[in-house]
Amino acid sequence: MMKNSSKLLFLFTLITGTLMTISANSWLGAWMGLEINLLSFIPLMNNMNNLKSSEASLKYFLTQAMASSILLFAVILFMMKSNMIFQNEININNYYKMIILSSLLLKSGTAPFHFWFPEVMEGLTWNNCLILMTWQKFAPLMLMYYLMIYKMIIFIIMITVSVGSLGGLNQTSLRKIFAFSSINHLGWMLSGMLINEYTWMIYFLFYSFISMNIIFILNILKIYHFNQLFSMFMSNKYLKILTSLNILSLGGLPPFLGFIPKWMIIQLLSIENQMMLILWIMLMTLITLFFYLRLCFSALMLNYPENNWILYNMMNNFNLKFYLILSFFSTMGLPIISIIYYMF
């Protein structure tokens, strides 16, 4: 088992690599930051209590190494462009952008380069899943914003939201369900990139907060599969209700917090006259609500005999108190932000 001091060191290196990438002045510097980020996350993935962690680490390393090789190859060719003669320089530049963008899509797990992402998620602990779903996507998404190829991005958005919606329908593992959910949310973030830089960042912050809220309680209760949710529903009715509402918030239902960034992107895309894109991502997101509702249907619609003893006392457990505070903002986010908006 890795010591806490070593974990903190690797986490610090992980954050440093991402900051190096987003603040780099050249593509070579951005590549170096991505490599530091990769090499610092691999040791965090190893867990002696999880037999699949070594397999997940190897899959993650091979995939990211291949993406980094493609990125470095395209950057070197792009830097050598001045010493070569091309008949159509504009088209050549677009080819380089497509290669670099494809490598970044592979790094972030965006469809159609998503095949490694659910398999790696299945072998990780919940804490590492949260890092992979949120922080590890920030640097590639930031670099993608610098390489916007409009037609290609729209095509990628439609594929991503479709794969994220349809891929999670037949899953029983919660980690794979949240992996395909993350792919679907990546489509919404890419849609925000069509508008401006701040839109997708706001969506990313909201998504990270809601995901942290859900994974926080799943990590405490050590729940990894669909059938394990029944034990949680039978143990405490407060956990049953709060977890179900947080899952619905992740799906983007009003009046929960997850509806705000989707609402914002839909309004801004309508200003850009992207009605077909709006219709497609909304229809695909409705499919994601199906397996979100499947997770909380048994909690909201069926009665379970509650145990005489309470496994988790919310009045005395600090972790569950903290979860109660986070859940309040997650479930009541839209009314709170609306009140603040009209007050100021």
C-alpha positions as CSV (number, residue, x, y, z in Angstrom):
1,M,0.0,0.0,0.0
2,M,1.4,3.4,-1.0
3,K,2.1,5.7,1.9
4,N,0.2,8.9,2.3
5,S,3.3,11.1,1.8
6,S,4.0,9.4,-1.5
7,K,0.4,9.9,-2.6
8,L,0.6,13.6,-1.8
9,L,3.8,13.8,-3.7
10,F,2.3,12.2,-6.8
11,L,-0.9,14.3,-6.5
12,F,1.3,17.4,-6.4
13,T,3.1,16.3,-9.5
14,L,-0.2,15.5,-11.2
15,I,-1.4,19.0,-10.6
16,T,1.9,20.5,-11.6
17,G,1.8,18.6,-15.0
18,T,-1.7,19.9,-15.7
19,L,-0.7,23.5,-14.9
20,M,2.4,23.2,-17.1
21,T,0.2,22.1,-20.0
22,I,-2.4,24.8,-19.8
23,S,0.3,27.5,-19.3
24,A,2.8,26.3,-21.9
25,N,3.8,28.7,-24.7
26,S,4.6,25.9,-27.2
27,W,3.2,22.5,-28.1
28,L,6.4,20.8,-27.0
29,G,5.9,22.3,-23.5
30,A,2.3,21.2,-23.5
31,W,3.4,17.7,-24.4
32,M,5.9,17.7,-21.5
33,G,3.2,18.7,-19.1
34,L,1.0,15.9,-20.3
35,E,3.8,13.4,-19.9
36,I,4.4,14.5,-16.3
37,N,0.7,14.2,-15.6
38,L,0.7,10.7,-17.1
39,L,3.7,9.4,-15.1
40,S,2.4,10.8,-11.8
41,F,-1.1,9.2,-12.2
42,I,0.2,5.7,-13.0
43,P,1.5,5.1,-9.4
44,L,-1.7,6.4,-7.9
45,M,-3.7,3.8,-9.9
46,N,-1.8,0.8,-8.3
47,N,-3.8,-0.6,-5.3
48,M,-2.8,-3.9,-3.6
49,N,-6.4,-4.5,-2.6
50,N,-7.7,-4.3,-6.1
51,L,-6.5,-7.1,-8.4
52,K,-7.6,-5.2,-11.6
53,S,-5.5,-2.1,-10.8
54,S,-2.4,-3.4,-12.6
55,E,-4.3,-4.3,-15.7
56,A,-6.0,-0.9,-15.6
57,S,-2.6,0.8,-15.2
58,L,-1.1,-1.0,-18.1
59,K,-4.1,-0.2,-20.4
60,Y,-4.0,3.4,-19.4
61,F,-0.3,3.7,-19.9
62,L,-0.3,2.1,-23.4
63,T,-3.2,4.2,-24.5
64,Q,-1.8,7.5,-23.2
65,A,1.7,6.6,-24.5
66,M,0.3,6.0,-28.0
67,A,-1.6,9.3,-27.9
68,S,1.5,11.2,-26.7
69,S,3.5,9.6,-29.5
70,I,1.0,10.8,-32.1
71,L,0.9,14.2,-30.5
72,L,4.7,14.5,-30.5
73,F,4.9,13.2,-34.1
74,A,2.4,15.8,-35.3
75,V,4.1,18.6,-33.4
76,I,7.5,17.8,-34.9
77,L,6.1,17.7,-38.4
78,F,4.3,21.0,-37.8
79,M,7.6,22.6,-36.6
80,M,9.4,21.2,-39.7
81,K,6.8,22.8,-42.0
82,S,8.9,25.9,-42.6
83,N,11.6,23.8,-44.3
84,M,9.2,22.1,-46.7
85,I,7.3,23.3,-49.7
86,F,3.6,22.7,-49.9
87,Q,1.2,23.5,-52.7
88,N,-1.7,24.2,-50.3
89,E,-0.4,25.3,-46.9
90,I,-3.9,25.9,-45.4
91,N,-5.0,22.3,-46.0
92,I,-1.7,21.0,-44.6
93,N,-2.2,23.0,-41.5
94,N,-5.7,21.5,-41.1
95,Y,-4.2,18.0,-41.5
96,Y,-1.8,18.7,-38.6
97,K,-4.6,20.1,-36.5
98,M,-6.7,17.0,-37.1
99,I,-3.9,14.7,-36.1
100,I,-3.2,16.7,-32.9
101,L,-6.9,16.9,-32.1
102,S,-7.3,13.2,-32.6
103,S,-4.5,12.5,-30.1
104,L,-6.1,14.8,-27.6
105,L,-9.5,13.1,-28.1
106,L,-7.8,9.8,-27.4
107,K,-6.2,11.2,-24.2
108,S,-9.5,12.4,-22.9
109,G,-11.5,9.3,-23.8
110,T,-13.8,11.0,-26.2
111,A,-15.7,8.9,-28.7
112,P,-14.8,7.3,-31.1
113,F,-11.5,7.0,-29.2
114,H,-13.3,5.9,-26.0
115,F,-12.8,2.1,-25.9
116,W,-10.1,2.2,-23.2
117,F,-12.0,4.5,-20.9
118,P,-14.7,2.1,-19.4
119,E,-12.2,-0.7,-19.1
120,V,-9.7,1.4,-17.2
121,M,-12.5,2.8,-14.9
122,E,-13.5,-0.7,-14.0
123,G,-10.1,-1.4,-12.4
124,L,-9.8,1.7,-10.3
125,T,-10.9,2.8,-6.9
126,W,-13.6,5.5,-6.6
127,N,-11.0,8.2,-5.8
128,N,-9.0,7.4,-8.9
129,C,-12.2,7.2,-10.9
130,L,-13.0,10.8,-9.8
131,I,-9.5,12.0,-10.9
132,L,-9.8,10.2,-14.2
133,M,-13.3,11.6,-14.9
134,T,-12.5,15.2,-14.0
135,W,-8.9,16.4,-13.5
136,Q,-7.3,14.2,-16.2
137,K,-9.6,15.6,-18.8
138,F,-9.0,19.3,-18.1
139,A,-5.6,19.7,-19.9
140,P,-6.6,17.8,-23.1
141,L,-9.8,19.8,-23.2
142,M,-7.9,23.1,-22.8
143,L,-5.6,22.1,-25.7
144,M,-8.6,21.1,-27.8
145,Y,-10.0,24.6,-27.5
146,Y,-6.9,25.9,-29.2
147,L,-7.5,23.6,-32.2
148,M,-11.1,24.1,-33.1
149,I,-12.0,22.5,-36.4
150,Y,-15.7,23.4,-36.6
151,K,-17.0,20.6,-38.8
152,M,-14.9,17.9,-37.1
153,I,-15.9,19.0,-33.6
154,I,-19.7,18.9,-34.5
155,F,-19.2,15.4,-35.9
156,I,-17.3,14.3,-32.7
157,I,-20.0,15.8,-30.5
158,M,-22.8,13.8,-32.1
159,I,-20.8,10.6,-31.9
160,T,-19.8,11.3,-28.3
161,V,-23.2,11.9,-26.9
162,S,-24.6,8.9,-28.8
163,V,-21.9,6.5,-27.5
164,G,-22.2,7.9,-23.9
165,S,-26.0,7.4,-24.0
166,L,-26.3,4.0,-25.6
167,G,-23.2,2.5,-24.0
168,G,-24.5,2.7,-20.5
169,L,-27.8,1.0,-21.1
170,N,-26.8,-2.6,-20.6
171,Q,-24.2,-2.0,-17.8
172,T,-24.5,-3.3,-14.2
173,S,-21.1,-2.0,-13.0
174,L,-21.5,1.5,-11.5
175,R,-18.0,2.5,-12.6
176,K,-18.8,1.7,-16.2
177,I,-22.1,3.5,-16.0
178,F,-20.3,6.6,-14.8
179,A,-17.6,6.1,-17.5
180,F,-20.2,6.3,-20.2
181,S,-21.9,9.1,-18.4
182,S,-18.6,11.0,-18.5
183,I,-18.4,10.4,-22.2
184,N,-21.8,11.9,-22.7
185,H,-20.9,14.9,-20.6
186,L,-17.7,15.3,-22.7
187,G,-20.1,15.9,-25.7
188,W,-21.7,18.7,-23.8
189,M,-18.3,20.3,-23.0
190,L,-17.3,20.1,-26.6
191,S,-20.6,21.8,-27.4
192,G,-19.6,24.6,-25.0
193,M,-16.3,25.0,-26.9
194,L,-18.3,26.0,-30.0
195,I,-19.5,29.1,-28.0
196,N,-16.5,30.4,-26.0
197,E,-13.8,29.3,-23.5
198,Y,-15.8,30.0,-20.4
199,T,-18.9,28.0,-21.2
200,W,-17.2,24.6,-21.3
201,M,-15.2,25.5,-18.2
202,I,-18.4,26.3,-16.3
203,Y,-19.9,23.1,-17.4
204,F,-16.7,21.2,-16.3
205,L,-16.9,22.8,-12.8
206,F,-20.5,21.9,-12.3
207,Y,-19.9,18.3,-13.6
208,S,-16.9,17.9,-11.3
209,F,-18.8,19.1,-8.3
210,I,-21.8,16.7,-8.8
211,S,-19.5,13.8,-9.7
212,M,-17.5,14.4,-6.5
213,N,-20.7,14.4,-4.5
214,I,-21.9,11.1,-5.8
215,I,-18.5,9.3,-5.7
216,F,-17.9,10.6,-2.2
217,I,-20.8,8.5,-0.8
218,L,-20.1,5.5,-3.1
219,N,-16.6,5.4,-1.8
220,I,-17.6,5.5,1.8
221,L,-20.1,2.7,1.4
222,K,-17.8,0.7,-1.0
223,I,-20.5,0.2,-3.6
224,Y,-19.3,-0.8,-7.1
225,H,-22.2,-2.7,-8.7
226,F,-25.9,-2.1,-9.2
227,N,-27.1,-4.9,-6.9
228,Q,-25.1,-3.4,-4.0
229,L,-27.4,-0.3,-4.1
230,F,-30.1,-2.3,-2.4
231,S,-28.1,-2.8,0.8
232,M,-27.6,1.0,1.0
233,F,-31.3,1.6,0.4
234,M,-32.2,-0.8,3.2
235,S,-29.7,0.7,5.6
236,N,-30.7,4.4,5.7
237,K,-33.6,6.3,4.1
238,Y,-31.6,9.6,4.1
239,L,-28.9,8.1,2.0
240,K,-31.5,6.6,-0.3
241,I,-33.1,9.9,-1.0
242,L,-30.0,12.0,-1.2
243,T,-28.1,9.6,-3.5
244,S,-31.1,9.3,-5.8
245,L,-31.5,13.1,-6.1
246,N,-27.8,13.5,-6.7
247,I,-28.0,11.0,-9.6
248,L,-30.9,12.9,-11.1
249,S,-28.8,16.1,-10.7
250,L,-26.0,14.5,-12.7
251,G,-28.6,13.7,-15.4
252,G,-29.5,17.3,-15.7
253,L,-33.1,17.4,-14.5
254,P,-34.5,20.6,-13.1
255,P,-34.6,22.0,-10.5
256,F,-31.2,20.3,-9.7
257,L,-27.8,21.9,-10.1
258,G,-26.9,19.8,-13.1
259,F,-29.6,21.4,-15.2
260,I,-27.9,24.9,-15.0
261,P,-24.9,24.2,-17.4
262,K,-27.1,22.3,-19.9
263,W,-29.7,25.1,-19.8
264,M,-26.9,27.6,-20.5
265,I,-25.4,25.7,-23.4
266,I,-28.8,25.1,-25.0
267,Q,-29.6,28.9,-24.8
268,L,-26.2,29.9,-26.2
269,L,-26.3,27.3,-29.0
270,S,-29.8,28.5,-30.0
271,I,-28.3,32.0,-30.4
272,E,-25.7,30.4,-32.7
273,N,-28.6,28.8,-34.7
274,Q,-27.4,25.2,-34.0
275,M,-30.9,23.8,-33.7
276,M,-30.1,20.4,-35.1
277,L,-27.2,19.9,-32.8
278,I,-29.3,21.0,-29.8
279,L,-32.0,18.5,-30.8
280,W,-29.5,15.6,-31.1
281,I,-27.7,16.2,-27.8
282,M,-31.0,16.6,-26.0
283,L,-32.4,13.4,-27.4
284,M,-29.3,11.4,-26.5
285,T,-29.2,12.9,-23.0
286,L,-32.8,11.7,-22.5
287,I,-31.5,8.2,-23.0
288,T,-28.9,8.7,-20.3
289,L,-31.7,9.6,-18.0
290,F,-33.1,6.1,-18.5
291,F,-30.1,4.4,-16.8
292,Y,-30.0,7.2,-14.2
293,L,-33.6,6.5,-13.3
294,R,-32.9,2.8,-13.3
295,L,-30.4,3.4,-10.5
296,C,-32.8,5.3,-8.3
297,F,-36.1,3.8,-9.3
298,S,-35.9,1.1,-6.6
299,A,-35.2,3.8,-4.0
300,L,-37.9,6.2,-5.0
301,M,-40.7,3.8,-6.0
302,L,-40.4,0.7,-3.8
303,N,-40.6,0.3,-0.1
304,Y,-37.8,-1.6,1.7
305,P,-37.9,-2.8,5.3
306,E,-35.5,-0.5,7.1
307,N,-33.2,-2.2,9.6
308,N,-33.7,-1.5,13.3
309,W,-30.0,-0.5,13.6
310,I,-28.7,2.5,11.6
311,L,-25.4,1.6,9.9
312,Y,-24.5,5.3,9.3
313,N,-25.7,7.8,11.9
314,M,-25.9,11.1,10.0
315,M,-25.9,13.2,13.2
316,N,-22.6,11.8,14.5
317,N,-20.6,10.9,11.3
318,F,-18.6,13.8,9.9
319,N,-18.4,12.3,6.4
320,L,-22.1,12.0,6.2
321,K,-22.6,15.5,7.5
322,F,-20.3,16.8,4.8
323,Y,-22.2,14.7,2.2
324,L,-25.5,16.3,3.5
325,I,-24.1,19.8,2.9
326,L,-22.9,18.9,-0.6
327,S,-26.2,17.3,-1.5
328,F,-28.1,20.4,-0.4
329,F,-26.3,22.5,-3.0
330,S,-26.5,19.8,-5.6
331,T,-30.2,19.3,-5.3
332,M,-31.3,22.9,-4.6
333,G,-28.7,24.5,-6.9
334,L,-31.1,26.0,-9.4
335,P,-33.3,27.9,-6.8
336,I,-30.3,29.1,-4.9
337,I,-28.5,30.5,-8.0
338,S,-31.8,32.0,-9.3
339,I,-32.3,33.8,-6.0
340,I,-28.7,35.1,-6.0
341,Y,-29.0,36.2,-9.6
342,Y,-32.2,38.3,-9.0
343,M,-30.7,39.7,-5.8
344,F,-27.5,41.0,-7.4
